[in-house]
C-alpha cells in the first residue's frame, strides 16, 4: 500500500533527521503531522497512523512536542 509506505517514510525522516531539524526549528517543537490525501477510509491505514504516532511519542525526541499527534 503506497499510502502506508509514505506515512512510514515521512515519520522515519522526522525521527532520523533530528539534528538537522533542530538546526532549522531552533526551540520550536513539532506538535502535529498532517497526511494529505484525497480520501481514505481504510481501517488498517488509520491503525498504522496510530502506531506511528505512538512510535514518535515513544522516541522522546527533543524536536517533538510531548502532545504530538497526527491530524486524522
mmCIF file as Biopython writes it, N, C-alpha, C and O atoms, coordinates in Angstrom:
data_model
#
loop_
_atom_site.group_PDB
_atom_site.id
_atom_site.type_symbol
_atom_site.label_atom_id
_atom_site.label_alt_id
_atom_site.label_comp_id
_atom_site.label_asym_id
_atom_site.label_entity_id
_atom_site.label_seq_id
_atom_site.pdbx_PDB_ins_code
_atom_site.Cartn_x
_atom_site.Cartn_y
_atom_site.Cartn_z
_atom_site.occupancy
_atom_site.B_iso_or_equiv
_atom_site.auth_seq_id
_atom_site.auth_asym_id
_atom_site.pdbx_PDB_model_num
ATOM 1   N N  . UNK A ? 1  ? 0.845   -1.171 0.000  1.0 0.0 1  A 1 
ATOM 2   C CA . UNK A ? 1  ? 0.000   0.000  0.000  1.0 0.0 1  A 1 
ATOM 3   C C  . UNK A ? 1  ? 0.897   1.243  0.000  1.0 0.0 1  A 1 
ATOM 4   O O  . UNK A ? 1  ? 1.700   1.425  0.915  1.0 0.0 1  A 1 
ATOM 5   N N  . UNK A ? 2  ? 0.766   2.077  -0.997 1.0 0.0 2  A 1 
ATOM 6   C CA . UNK A ? 2  ? 1.655   3.223  -1.147 1.0 0.0 2  A 1 
ATOM 7   C C  . UNK A ? 2  ? 1.417   4.298  -0.088 1.0 0.0 2  A 1 
ATOM 8   O O  . UNK A ? 2  ? 2.371   4.956  0.327  1.0 0.0 2  A 1 
ATOM 9   N N  . UNK A ? 3  ? 0.184   4.495  0.361  1.0 0.0 3  A 1 
ATOM 10  C CA . UNK A ? 3  ? -0.067  5.496  1.396  1.0 0.0 3  A 1 
ATOM 11  C C  . UNK A ? 3  ? 0.589   5.090  2.713  1.0 0.0 3  A 1 
ATOM 12  O O  . UNK A ? 3  ? 1.175   5.926  3.401  1.0 0.0 3  A 1 
ATOM 13  N N  . UNK A ? 4  ? 0.493   3.826  3.060  1.0 0.0 4  A 1 
ATOM 14  C CA . UNK A ? 4  ? 1.128   3.338  4.284  1.0 0.0 4  A 1 
ATOM 15  C C  . UNK A ? 4  ? 2.638   3.522  4.209  1.0 0.0 4  A 1 
ATOM 16  O O  . UNK A ? 4  ? 3.261   3.939  5.186  1.0 0.0 4  A 1 
ATOM 17  N N  . UNK A ? 5  ? 3.224   3.217  3.069  1.0 0.0 5  A 1 
ATOM 18  C CA . UNK A ? 5  ? 4.663   3.381  2.889  1.0 0.0 5  A 1 
ATOM 19  C C  . UNK A ? 5  ? 5.071   4.847  2.994  1.0 0.0 5  A 1 
ATOM 20  O O  . UNK A ? 5  ? 6.125   5.154  3.548  1.0 0.0 5  A 1 
ATOM 21  N N  . UNK A ? 6  ? 4.258   5.744  2.474  1.0 0.0 6  A 1 
ATOM 22  C CA . UNK A ? 6  ? 4.538   7.180  2.552  1.0 0.0 6  A 1 
ATOM 23  C C  . UNK A ? 6  ? 4.509   7.647  4.010  1.0 0.0 6  A 1 
ATOM 24  O O  . UNK A ? 6  ? 5.361   8.433  4.425  1.0 0.0 6  A 1 
ATOM 25  N N  . UNK A ? 7  ? 3.550   7.176  4.775  1.0 0.0 7  A 1 
ATOM 26  C CA . UNK A ? 7  ? 3.469   7.513  6.195  1.0 0.0 7  A 1 
ATOM 27  C C  . UNK A ? 7  ? 4.735   7.053  6.905  1.0 0.0 7  A 1 
ATOM 28  O O  . UNK A ? 7  ? 5.349   7.816  7.652  1.0 0.0 7  A 1 
ATOM 29  N N  . UNK A ? 8  ? 5.119   5.811  6.671  1.0 0.0 8  A 1 
ATOM 30  C CA . UNK A ? 8  ? 6.314   5.255  7.309  1.0 0.0 8  A 1 
ATOM 31  C C  . UNK A ? 8  ? 7.558   6.043  6.921  1.0 0.0 8  A 1 
ATOM 32  O O  . UNK A ? 8  ? 8.387   6.352  7.777  1.0 0.0 8  A 1 
ATOM 33  N N  . UNK A ? 9  ? 7.696   6.366  5.652  1.0 0.0 9  A 1 
ATOM 34  C CA . UNK A ? 9  ? 8.851   7.134  5.179  1.0 0.0 9  A 1 
ATOM 35  C C  . UNK A ? 9  ? 8.899   8.510  5.833  1.0 0.0 9  A 1 
ATOM 36  O O  . UNK A ? 9  ? 9.955   8.936  6.299  1.0 0.0 9  A 1 
ATOM 37  N N  . UNK A ? 10 ? 7.763   9.210  5.871  1.0 0.0 10 A 1 
ATOM 38  C CA . UNK A ? 10 ? 7.718   10.550 6.468  1.0 0.0 10 A 1 
ATOM 39  C C  . UNK A ? 10 ? 8.073   10.523 7.948  1.0 0.0 10 A 1 
ATOM 40  O O  . UNK A ? 10 ? 8.852   11.356 8.412  1.0 0.0 10 A 1 
ATOM 41  N N  . UNK A ? 11 ? 7.515   9.587  8.689  1.0 0.0 11 A 1 
ATOM 42  C CA . UNK A ? 11 ? 7.790   9.506  10.125 1.0 0.0 11 A 1 
ATOM 43  C C  . UNK A ? 11 ? 9.243   9.123  10.372 1.0 0.0 11 A 1 
ATOM 44  O O  . UNK A ? 11 ? 9.874   9.646  11.290 1.0 0.0 11 A 1 
ATOM 45  N N  . UNK A ? 12 ? 9.773   8.224  9.570  1.0 0.0 12 A 1 
ATOM 46  C CA . UNK A ? 12 ? 11.196  7.869  9.712  1.0 0.0 12 A 1 
ATOM 47  C C  . UNK A ? 12 ? 12.093  9.083  9.473  1.0 0.0 12 A 1 
ATOM 48  O O  . UNK A ? 12 ? 13.077  9.276  10.188 1.0 0.0 12 A 1 
ATOM 49  N N  . UNK A ? 13 ? 11.762  9.895  8.480  1.0 0.0 13 A 1 
ATOM 50  C CA . UNK A ? 13 ? 12.535  11.116 8.233  1.0 0.0 13 A 1 
ATOM 51  C C  . UNK A ? 13 ? 12.430  12.072 9.409  1.0 0.0 13 A 1 
ATOM 52  O O  . UNK A ? 13 ? 13.417  12.700 9.791  1.0 0.0 13 A 1 
ATOM 53  N N  . UNK A ? 14 ? 11.241  12.186 9.982  1.0 0.0 14 A 1 
ATOM 54  C CA . UNK A ? 14 ? 11.029  13.065 11.128 1.0 0.0 14 A 1 
ATOM 55  C C  . UNK A ? 14 ? 11.935  12.658 12.291 1.0 0.0 14 A 1 
ATOM 56  O O  . UNK A ? 14 ? 12.510  13.515 12.963 1.0 0.0 14 A 1 
ATOM 57  N N  . UNK A ? 15 ? 12.059  11.368 12.524 1.0 0.0 15 A 1 
ATOM 58  C CA . UNK A ? 15 ? 12.868  10.892 13.641 1.0 0.0 15 A 1 
ATOM 59  C C  . UNK A ? 15 ? 14.356  10.818 13.305 1.0 0.0 15 A 1 
ATOM 60  O O  . UNK A ? 15 ? 15.194  11.107 14.159 1.0 0.0 15 A 1 
ATOM 61  N N  . UNK A ? 16 ? 14.690  10.441 12.094 1.0 0.0 16 A 1 
ATOM 62  C CA . UNK A ? 16 ? 16.095  10.241 11.728 1.0 0.0 16 A 1 
ATOM 63  C C  . UNK A ? 16 ? 16.852  11.527 11.424 1.0 0.0 16 A 1 
ATOM 64  O O  . UNK A ? 16 ? 18.083  11.536 11.439 1.0 0.0 16 A 1 
ATOM 65  N N  . UNK A ? 17 ? 16.140  12.603 11.152 1.0 0.0 17 A 1 
ATOM 66  C CA . UNK A ? 17 ? 16.788  13.875 10.814 1.0 0.0 17 A 1 
ATOM 67  C C  . UNK A ? 17 ? 16.740  14.862 11.976 1.0 0.0 17 A 1 
ATOM 68  O O  . UNK A ? 17 ? 16.646  16.073 11.772 1.0 0.0 17 A 1 
ATOM 69  N N  . UNK A ? 18 ? 16.803  14.340 13.180 1.0 0.0 18 A 1 
ATOM 70  C CA . UNK A ? 18 ? 16.682  15.146 14.389 1.0 0.0 18 A 1 
ATOM 71  C C  . UNK A ? 18 ? 17.647  16.326 14.408 1.0 0.0 18 A 1 
ATOM 72  O O  . UNK A ? 18 ? 17.221  17.461 14.622 1.0 0.0 18 A 1 
ATOM 73  N N  . UNK A ? 19 ? 18.921  16.082 14.191 1.0 0.0 19 A 1 
ATOM 74  C CA . UNK A ? 19 ? 19.936  17.142 14.279 1.0 0.0 19 A 1 
ATOM 75  C C  . UNK A ? 19 ? 19.662  18.259 13.285 1.0 0.0 19 A 1 
ATOM 76  O O  . UNK A ? 19 ? 19.720  19.438 13.636 1.0 0.0 19 A 1 
ATOM 77  N N  . UNK A ? 20 ? 19.367  17.895 12.064 1.0 0.0 20 A 1 
ATOM 78  C CA . UNK A ? 20 ? 19.096  18.887 11.031 1.0 0.0 20 A 1 
ATOM 79  C C  . UNK A ? 20 ? 17.815  19.679 11.336 1.0 0.0 20 A 1 
ATOM 80  O O  . UNK A ? 20 ? 17.767  20.894 11.148 1.0 0.0 20 A 1 
ATOM 81  N N  . UNK A ? 21 ? 16.799  18.984 11.800 1.0 0.0 21 A 1 
ATOM 82  C CA . UNK A ? 21 ? 15.540  19.660 12.120 1.0 0.0 21 A 1 
ATOM 83  C C  . UNK A ? 21 ? 15.699  20.625 13.293 1.0 0.0 21 A 1 
ATOM 84  O O  . UNK A ? 21 ? 15.103  21.702 13.293 1.0 0.0 21 A 1 
ATOM 85  N N  . UNK A ? 22 ? 16.488  20.252 14.279 1.0 0.0 22 A 1 
ATOM 86  C CA . UNK A ? 22 ? 16.727  21.146 15.416 1.0 0.0 22 A 1 
ATOM 87  C C  . UNK A ? 22 ? 17.440  22.410 14.951 1.0 0.0 22 A 1 
ATOM 88  O O  . UNK A ? 22 ? 17.137  23.503 15.429 1.0 0.0 22 A 1 
ATOM 89  N N  . UNK A ? 23 ? 18.385  22.270 14.024 1.0 0.0 23 A 1 
ATOM 90  C CA . UNK A ? 23 ? 19.073  23.450 13.471 1.0 0.0 23 A 1 
ATOM 91  C C  . UNK A ? 23 ? 18.086  24.380 12.774 1.0 0.0 23 A 1 
ATOM 92  O O  . UNK A ? 23 ? 18.183  25.602 12.892 1.0 0.0 23 A 1 
ATOM 93  N N  . UNK A ? 24 ? 17.150  23.802 12.058 1.0 0.0 24 A 1 
ATOM 94  C CA . UNK A ? 24 ? 16.172  24.584 11.303 1.0 0.0 24 A 1 
ATOM 95  C C  . UNK A ? 24 ? 15.118  25.192 12.233 1.0 0.0 24 A 1 
ATOM 96  O O  . UNK A ? 24 ? 14.776  26.367 12.101 1.0 0.0 24 A 1 
ATOM 97  N N  . UNK A ? 25 ? 14.609  24.400 13.164 1.0 0.0 25 A 1 
ATOM 98  C CA . UNK A ? 25 ? 13.485  24.811 14.000 1.0 0.0 25 A 1 
ATOM 99  C C  . UNK A ? 25 ? 13.877  25.612 15.236 1.0 0.0 25 A 1 
ATOM 100 O O  . UNK A ? 25 ? 13.052  26.337 15.793 1.0 0.0 25 A 1 
ATOM 101 N N  . UNK A ? 26 ? 15.113  25.489 15.663 1.0 0.0 26 A 1 
ATOM 102 C CA . UNK A ? 26 ? 15.518  26.156 16.895 1.0 0.0 26 A 1 
ATOM 103 C C  . UNK A ? 26 ? 14.757  25.564 18.065 1.0 0.0 26 A 1 
ATOM 104 O O  . UNK A ? 26 ? 14.776  24.350 18.270 1.0 0.0 26 A 1 
ATOM 105 N N  . UNK A ? 27 ? 14.080  26.418 18.843 1.0 0.0 27 A 1 
ATOM 106 C CA . UNK A ? 27 ? 13.356  25.922 20.010 1.0 0.0 27 A 1 
ATOM 107 C C  . UNK A ? 27 ? 11.897  25.564 19.707 1.0 0.0 27 A 1 
ATOM 108 O O  . UNK A ? 27 ? 11.148  25.237 20.628 1.0 0.0 27 A 1 
ATOM 109 N N  . UNK A ? 28 ? 11.482  25.620 18.450 1.0 0.0 28 A 1 
ATOM 110 C CA . UNK A ? 28 ? 10.123  25.209 18.075 1.0 0.0 28 A 1 
ATOM 111 C C  . UNK A ? 28 ? 10.008  23.691 18.136 1.0 0.0 28 A 1 
ATOM 112 O O  . UNK A ? 28 ? 10.945  22.978 17.777 1.0 0.0 28 A 1 
ATOM 113 N N  . UNK A ? 29 ? 8.872   23.204 18.584 1.0 0.0 29 A 1 
ATOM 114 C CA . UNK A ? 29 ? 8.634   21.769 18.665 1.0 0.0 29 A 1 
ATOM 115 C C  . UNK A ? 29 ? 7.520   21.377 17.705 1.0 0.0 29 A 1 
ATOM 116 O O  . UNK A ? 29 ? 6.558   22.121 17.515 1.0 0.0 29 A 1 
ATOM 117 N N  . UNK A ? 30 ? 7.659   20.213 17.108 1.0 0.0 30 A 1 
ATOM 118 C CA . UNK A ? 30 ? 6.657   19.706 16.181 1.0 0.0 30 A 1 
ATOM 119 C C  . UNK A ? 30 ? 5.544   19.052 16.990 1.0 0.0 30 A 1 
ATOM 120 O O  . UNK A ? 30 ? 5.780   18.104 17.740 1.0 0.0 30 A 1 
ATOM 121 N N  . UNK A ? 31 ? 4.333   19.568 16.829 1.0 0.0 31 A 1 
ATOM 122 C CA . UNK A ? 31 ? 3.192   19.064 17.589 1.0 0.0 31 A 1 
ATOM 123 C C  . UNK A ? 31 ? 2.248   18.237 16.715 1.0 0.0 31 A 1 
ATOM 124 O O  . UNK A ? 31 ? 1.605   17.313 17.212 1.0 0.0 31 A 1 
ATOM 125 N N  . UNK A ? 32 ? 2.158   18.551 15.433 1.0 0.0 32 A 1 
ATOM 126 C CA . UNK A ? 32 ? 1.223   17.849 14.555 1.0 0.0 32 A 1 
ATOM 127 C C  . UNK A ? 32 ? 1.910   17.396 13.277 1.0 0.0 32 A 1 
ATOM 128 O O  . UNK A ? 32 ? 2.870   18.004 12.803 1.0 0.0 32 A 1 
ATOM 129 N N  . UNK A ? 33 ? 1.389   16.317 12.747 1.0 0.0 33 A 1 
ATOM 130 C CA . UNK A ? 33 ? 1.815   15.810 11.452 1.0 0.0 33 A 1 
ATOM 131 C C  . UNK A ? 33 ? 0.554   15.615 10.624 1.0 0.0 33 A 1 
ATOM 132 O O  . UNK A ? 33 ? -0.399  14.981 11.076 1.0 0.0 33 A 1 
ATOM 133 N N  . UNK A ? 34 ? 0.549   16.162 9.408  1.0 0.0 34 A 1 
ATOM 134 C CA . UNK A ? 34 ? -0.624  16.082 8.536  1.0 0.0 34 A 1 
ATOM 135 C C  . UNK A ? 34 ? -0.311  15.217 7.325  1.0 0.0 34 A 1 
ATOM 136 O O  . UNK A ? 34 ? 0.649   15.470 6.597  1.0 0.0 34 A 1 
ATOM 137 N N  . UNK A ? 35 ? -1.118  14.213 7.123  1.0 0.0 35 A 1 
ATOM 138 C CA . UNK A ? 35 ? -1.015  13.365 5.945  1.0 0.0 35 A 1 
ATOM 139 C C  . UNK A ? 35 ? -2.130  13.780 5.009  1.0 0.0 35 A 1 
ATOM 140 O O  . UNK A ? 35 ? -3.304  13.531 5.284  1.0 0.0 35 A 1 
ATOM 141 N N  . UNK A ? 36 ? -1.772  14.409 3.911  1.0 0.0 36 A 1 
ATOM 142 C CA . UNK A ? 36 ? -2.754  14.942 2.964  1.0 0.0 36 A 1 
ATOM 143 C C  . UNK A ? 36 ? -2.983  13.918 1.853  1.0 0.0 36 A 1 
ATOM 144 O O  . UNK A ? 36 ? -2.049  13.492 1.173  1.0 0.0 36 A 1 
ATOM 145 N N  . UNK A ? 37 ? -4.230  13.542 1.693  1.0 0.0 37 A 1 
ATOM 146 C CA . UNK A ? 37 ? -4.599  12.581 0.667  1.0 0.0 37 A 1 
ATOM 147 C C  . UNK A ? 37 ? -6.030  12.890 0.224  1.0 0.0 37 A 1 
ATOM 148 O O  . UNK A ? 37 ? -6.801  13.447 1.005  1.0 0.0 37 A 1 
ATOM 149 N N  . UNK A ? 38 ? -6.399  12.544 -0.995 1.0 0.0 38 A 1 
ATOM 150 C CA . UNK A ? 38 ? -7.755  12.856 -1.448 1.0 0.0 38 A 1 
ATOM 151 C C  . UNK A ? 38 ? -8.833  12.310 -0.504 1.0 0.0 38 A 1 
ATOM 152 O O  . UNK A ? 38 ? -9.755  13.037 -0.133 1.0 0.0 38 A 1 
ATOM 153 N N  . UNK A ? 39 ? -8.725  11.060 -0.122 1.0 0.0 39 A 1 
ATOM 154 C CA . UNK A ? 39 ? -9.690  10.455 0.800  1.0 0.0 39 A 1 
ATOM 155 C C  . UNK A ? 39 ? -9.256  9.022  1.073  1.0 0.0 39 A 1 
ATOM 156 O O  . UNK A ? 39 ? -8.790  8.313  0.181  1.0 0.0 39 A 1 
ATOM 157 N N  . UNK A ? 40 ? -9.419  8.620  2.312  1.0 0.0 40 A 1 
ATOM 158 C CA . UNK A ? 40 ? -9.193  7.221  2.633  1.0 0.0 40 A 1 
ATOM 159 C C  . UNK A ? 40 ? -10.080 6.816  3.786  1.0 0.0 40 A 1 
ATOM 160 O O  . UNK A ? 40 ? -10.347 7.604  4.693  1.0 0.0 40 A 1 
ATOM 161 N N  . UNK A ? 41 ? -10.526 5.598  3.743  1.0 0.0 41 A 1 
ATOM 162 C CA . UNK A ? 41 ? -11.391 5.067  4.791  1.0 0.0 41 A 1 
ATOM 163 C C  . UNK A ? 41 ? -10.934 3.658  5.165  1.0 0.0 41 A 1 
ATOM 164 O O  . UNK A ? 41 ? -11.737 2.803  5.539  1.0 0.0 41 A 1 
ATOM 165 N N  . UNK A ? 42 ? -9.662  3.447  5.057  1.0 0.0 42 A 1 
ATOM 166 C CA . UNK A ? 42 ? -9.093  2.136  5.308  1.0 0.0 42 A 1 
ATOM 167 C C  . UNK A ? 42 ? -8.733  2.020  6.786  1.0 0.0 42 A 1 
ATOM 168 O O  . UNK A ? 42 ? -7.888  2.766  7.279  1.0 0.0 42 A 1 
ATOM 169 N N  . UNK A ? 43 ? -9.366  1.092  7.491  1.0 0.0 43 A 1 
ATOM 170 C CA . UNK A ? 43 ? -9.122  0.971  8.923  1.0 0.0 43 A 1 
ATOM 171 C C  . UNK A ? 43 ? -7.679  0.553  9.229  1.0 0.0 43 A 1 
ATOM 172 O O  . UNK A ? 43 ? -7.139  0.930  10.269 1.0 0.0 43 A 1 
ATOM 173 N N  . UNK A ? 44 ? -7.059  -0.211 8.349  1.0 0.0 44 A 1 
ATOM 174 C CA . UNK A ? 44 ? -5.663  -0.593 8.555  1.0 0.0 44 A 1 
ATOM 175 C C  . UNK A ? 44 ? -4.740  0.623  8.428  1.0 0.0 44 A 1 
ATOM 176 O O  . UNK A ? 44 ? -3.741  0.727  9.140  1.0 0.0 44 A 1 
ATOM 177 N N  . UNK A ? 45 ? -5.075  1.529  7.529  1.0 0.0 45 A 1 
ATOM 178 C CA . UNK A ? 45 ? -4.276  2.738  7.358  1.0 0.0 45 A 1 
ATOM 179 C C  . UNK A ? 45 ? -4.407  3.636  8.587  1.0 0.0 45 A 1 
ATOM 180 O O  . UNK A ? 45 ? -3.421  4.209  9.051  1.0 0.0 45 A 1 
ATOM 181 N N  . UNK A ? 46 ? -5.607  3.755  9.103  1.0 0.0 46 A 1 
ATOM 182 C CA . UNK A ? 46 ? -5.814  4.536  10.324 1.0 0.0 46 A 1 
ATOM 183 C C  . UNK A ? 46 ? -5.069  3.918  11.506 1.0 0.0 46 A 1 
ATOM 184 O O  . UNK A ? 46 ? -4.486  4.640  12.315 1.0 0.0 46 A 1 
ATOM 185 N N  . UNK A ? 47 ? -5.083  2.608  11.611 1.0 0.0 47 A 1 
ATOM 186 C CA . UNK A ? 47 ? -4.359  1.920  12.681 1.0 0.0 47 A 1 
ATOM 187 C C  . UNK A ? 47 ? -2.854  2.141  12.523 1.0 0.0 47 A 1 
ATOM 188 O O  . UNK A ? 47 ? -2.144  2.307  13.515 1.0 0.0 47 A 1 
ATOM 189 N N  . UNK A ? 48 ? -2.371  2.143  11.295 1.0 0.0 48 A 1 
ATOM 190 C CA . UNK A ? 48 ? -0.952  2.396  11.034 1.0 0.0 48 A 1 
ATOM 191 C C  . UNK A ? 48 ? -0.571  3.809  11.495 1.0 0.0 48 A 1 
ATOM 192 O O  . UNK A ? 48 ? 0.492   4.010  12.083 1.0 0.0 48 A 1 
ATOM 193 N N  . UNK A ? 49 ? -1.438  4.772  11.226 1.0 0.0 49 A 1 
ATOM 194 C CA . UNK A ? 49 ? -1.201  6.148  11.684 1.0 0.0 49 A 1 
ATOM 195 C C  . UNK A ? 49 ? -1.092  6.192  13.204 1.0 0.0 49 A 1 
ATOM 196 O O  . UNK A ? 49 ? -0.210  6.859  13.744 1.0 0.0 49 A 1 
ATOM 197 N N  . UNK A ? 50 ? -1.972  5.495  13.887 1.0 0.0 50 A 1 
ATOM 198 C CA . UNK A ? 50 ? -1.935  5.473  15.361 1.0 0.0 50 A 1 
ATOM 199 C C  . UNK A ? 50 ? -0.636  4.845  15.859 1.0 0.0 50 A 1 
ATOM 200 O O  . UNK A ? 50 ? -0.041  5.335  16.818 1.0 0.0 50 A 1 
ATOM 201 N N  . UNK A ? 51 ? -0.189  3.756  15.210 1.0 0.0 51 A 1 
ATOM 202 C CA . UNK A ? 51 ? 1.067   3.109  15.622 1.0 0.0 51 A 1 
ATOM 203 C C  . UNK A ? 51 ? 2.245   4.045  15.416 1.0 0.0 51 A 1 
ATOM 204 O O  . UNK A ? 51 ? 3.135   4.124  16.262 1.0 0.0 51 A 1 
ATOM 205 N N  . UNK A ? 52 ? 2.254   4.752  14.295 1.0 0.0 52 A 1 
ATOM 206 C CA . UNK A ? 52 ? 3.349   5.678  14.006 1.0 0.0 52 A 1 
ATOM 207 C C  . UNK A ? 52 ? 3.330   6.857  14.974 1.0 0.0 52 A 1 
ATOM 208 O O  . UNK A ? 52 ? 4.383   7.343  15.387 1.0 0.0 52 A 1 
ATOM 209 N N  . UNK A ? 53 ? 2.141   7.312  15.333 1.0 0.0 53 A 1 
ATOM 210 C CA . UNK A ? 53 ? 2.013   8.385  16.319 1.0 0.0 53 A 1 
ATOM 211 C C  . UNK A ? 53 ? 2.644   7.952  17.645 1.0 0.0 53 A 1 
ATOM 212 O O  . UNK A ? 53 ? 3.386   8.715  18.264 1.0 0.0 53 A 1 
ATOM 213 N N  . UNK A ? 54 ? 2.348   6.741  18.069 1.0 0.0 54 A 1 
ATOM 214 C CA . UNK A ? 54 ? 2.913   6.219  19.317 1.0 0.0 54 A 1 
ATOM 215 C C  . UNK A ? 54 ? 4.425   6.032  19.204 1.0 0.0 54 A 1 
ATOM 216 O O  . UNK A ? 54 ? 5.152   6.256  20.172 1.0 0.0 54 A 1 
ATOM 217 N N  . UNK A ? 55 ? 4.893   5.628  18.044 1.0 0.0 55 A 1 
ATOM 218 C CA . UNK A ? 55 ? 6.325   5.470  17.813 1.0 0.0 55 A 1 
ATOM 219 C C  . UNK A ? 55 ? 7.051   6.805  17.989 1.0 0.0 55 A 1 
ATOM 220 O O  . UNK A ? 55 ? 8.112   6.862  18.609 1.0 0.0 55 A 1 
ATOM 221 N N  . UNK A ? 56 ? 6.483   7.861  17.449 1.0 0.0 56 A 1 
ATOM 222 C CA . UNK A ? 56 ? 7.089   9.190  17.572 1.0 0.0 56 A 1 
ATOM 223 C C  . UNK A ? 56 ? 7.094   9.622  19.035 1.0 0.0 56 A 1 
ATOM 224 O O  . UNK A ? 56 ? 8.105   10.125 19.526 1.0 0.0 56 A 1 
ATOM 225 N N  . UNK A ? 57 ? 5.995   9.435  19.727 1.0 0.0 57 A 1 
ATOM 226 C CA . UNK A ? 57 ? 5.922   9.811  21.142 1.0 0.0 57 A 1 
ATOM 227 C C  . UNK A ? 57 ? 6.944   9.039  21.968 1.0 0.0 57 A 1 
ATOM 228 O O  . UNK A ? 57 ? 7.602   9.607  22.840 1.0 0.0 57 A 1 
ATOM 229 N N  . UNK A ? 58 ? 7.075   7.748  21.695 1.0 0.0 58 A 1 
ATOM 230 C CA . UNK A ? 58 ? 7.991   6.894  22.453 1.0 0.0 58 A 1 
ATOM 231 C C  . UNK A ? 58 ? 9.453   7.268  22.226 1.0 0.0 58 A 1 
ATOM 232 O O  . UNK A ? 58 ? 10.302  6.983  23.071 1.0 0.0 58 A 1 
ATOM 233 N N  . UNK A ? 59 ? 9.754   7.900  21.097 1.0 0.0 59 A 1 
ATOM 234 C CA . UNK A ? 59 ? 11.140  8.274  20.792 1.0 0.0 59 A 1 
ATOM 235 C C  . UNK A ? 59 ? 11.650  9.374  21.715 1.0 0.0 59 A 1 
ATOM 236 O O  . UNK A ? 59 ? 12.859  9.524  21.891 1.0 0.0 59 A 1 
ATOM 237 N N  . UNK A ? 60 ? 10.727  10.154 22.311 1.0 0.0 60 A 1 
ATOM 238 C CA . UNK A ? 60 ? 11.116  11.261 23.195 1.0 0.0 60 A 1 
ATOM 239 C C  . UNK A ? 60 ? 12.167  12.168 22.559 1.0 0.0 60 A 1 
ATOM 240 O O  . UNK A ? 60 ? 13.099  12.614 23.228 1.0 0.0 60 A 1 
ATOM 241 N N  . UNK A ? 61 ? 12.013  12.431 21.292 1.0 0.0 61 A 1 
ATOM 242 C CA . UNK A ? 61 ? 12.961  13.268 20.562 1.0 0.0 61 A 1 
ATOM 243 C C  . UNK A ? 61 ? 12.818  14.725 21.001 1.0 0.0 61 A 1 
ATOM 244 O O  . UNK A ? 61 ? 11.703  15.188 21.241 1.0 0.0 61 A 1 
ATOM 245 N N  . UNK A ? 62 ? 13.934  15.453 21.110 1.0 0.0 62 A 1 
ATOM 246 C CA . UNK A ? 62 ? 13.880  16.828 21.607 1.0 0.0 62 A 1 
ATOM 247 C C  . UNK A ? 62 ? 13.167  17.811 20.681 1.0 0.0 62 A 1 
ATOM 248 O O  . UNK A ? 62 ? 12.804  18.903 21.118 1.0 0.0 62 A 1 
ATOM 249 N N  . UNK A ? 63 ? 12.959  17.454 19.422 1.0 0.0 63 A 1 
ATOM 250 C CA . UNK A ? 63 ? 12.278  18.351 18.486 1.0 0.0 63 A 1 
ATOM 251 C C  . UNK A ? 63 ? 10.786  18.034 18.337 1.0 0.0 63 A 1 
ATOM 252 O O  . UNK A ? 63 ? 10.093  18.642 17.521 1.0 0.0 63 A 1 
ATOM 253 N N  . UNK A ? 64 ? 10.305  17.080 19.130 1.0 0.0 64 A 1 
ATOM 254 C CA . UNK A ? 64 ? 8.910   16.665 19.074 1.0 0.0 64 A 1 
ATOM 255 C C  . UNK A ? 64 ? 8.205   17.072 20.370 1.0 0.0 64 A 1 
ATOM 256 O O  . UNK A ? 64 ? 8.684   16.784 21.467 1.0 0.0 64 A 1 
ATOM 257 N N  . UNK A ? 65 ? 7.075   17.738 20.227 1.0 0.0 65 A 1 
ATOM 258 C CA . UNK A ? 65 ? 6.271   18.155 21.381 1.0 0.0 65 A 1 
ATOM 259 C C  . UNK A ? 65 ? 5.696   16.909 22.068 1.0 0.0 65 A 1 
ATOM 260 O O  . UNK A ? 65 ? 5.333   15.951 21.386 1.0 0.0 65 A 1 
ATOM 261 N N  . UNK A ? 66 ? 5.607   16.904 23.394 1.0 0.0 66 A 1 
ATOM 262 C CA . UNK A ? 66 ? 5.050   15.745 24.104 1.0 0.0 66 A 1 
ATOM 263 C C  . UNK A ? 66 ? 3.601   15.418 23.698 1.0 0.0 66 A 1 
ATOM 264 O O  . UNK A ? 66 ? 3.165   14.277 23.847 1.0 0.0 66 A 1 
ATOM 265 N N  . UNK A ? 67 ? 2.863   16.401 23.193 1.0 0.0 67 A 1 
ATOM 266 C CA . UNK A ? 67 ? 1.484   16.171 22.765 1.0 0.0 67 A 1 
ATOM 267 C C  . UNK A ? 67 ? 1.383   15.901 21.262 1.0 0.0 67 A 1 
ATOM 268 O O  . UNK A ? 67 ? 0.337   16.137 20.658 1.0 0.0 67 A 1 
ATOM 269 N N  . UNK A ? 68 ? 2.452   15.413 20.668 1.0 0.0 68 A 1 
ATOM 270 C CA . UNK A ? 68 ? 2.467   15.125 19.224 1.0 0.0 68 A 1 
ATOM 271 C C  . UNK A ? 68 ? 1.295   14.223 18.852 1.0 0.0 68 A 1 
ATOM 272 O O  . UNK A ? 68 ? 0.960   13.280 19.570 1.0 0.0 68 A 1 
ATOM 273 N N  . UNK A ? 69 ? 0.676   14.539 17.702 1.0 0.0 69 A 1 
ATOM 274 C CA . UNK A ? 69 ? -0.389  13.693 17.163 1.0 0.0 69 A 1 
ATOM 275 C C  . UNK A ? 69 ? -0.505  13.915 15.656 1.0 0.0 69 A 1 
ATOM 276 O O  . UNK A ? 69 ? -0.091  14.945 15.124 1.0 0.0 69 A 1 
ATOM 277 N N  . UNK A ? 70 ? -1.076  12.925 14.995 1.0 0.0 70 A 1 
ATOM 278 C CA . UNK A ? 70 ? -1.361  13.149 13.592 1.0 0.0 70 A 1 
ATOM 279 C C  . UNK A ? 70 ? -2.718  13.825 13.489 1.0 0.0 70 A 1 
ATOM 280 O O  . UNK A ? 70 ? -3.468  13.859 14.463 1.0 0.0 70 A 1 
ATOM 281 N N  . UNK A ? 71 ? -3.031  14.346 12.353 1.0 0.0 71 A 1 
ATOM 282 C CA . UNK A ? 71 ? -4.235  15.157 12.202 1.0 0.0 71 A 1 
ATOM 283 C C  . UNK A ? 71 ? -5.471  14.354 11.830 1.0 0.0 71 A 1 
ATOM 284 O O  . UNK A ? 71 ? -6.514  14.945 11.548 1.0 0.0 71 A 1 
ATOM 285 N N  . UNK A ? 72 ? -5.394  13.048 11.819 1.0 0.0 72 A 1 
ATOM 286 C CA . UNK A ? 72 ? -6.537  12.239 11.395 1.0 0.0 72 A 1 
ATOM 287 C C  . UNK A ? 72 ? -7.594  12.167 12.453 1.0 0.0 72 A 1 
ATOM 288 O O  . UNK A ? 72 ? -8.624  11.523 12.254 1.0 0.0 72 A 1 
#
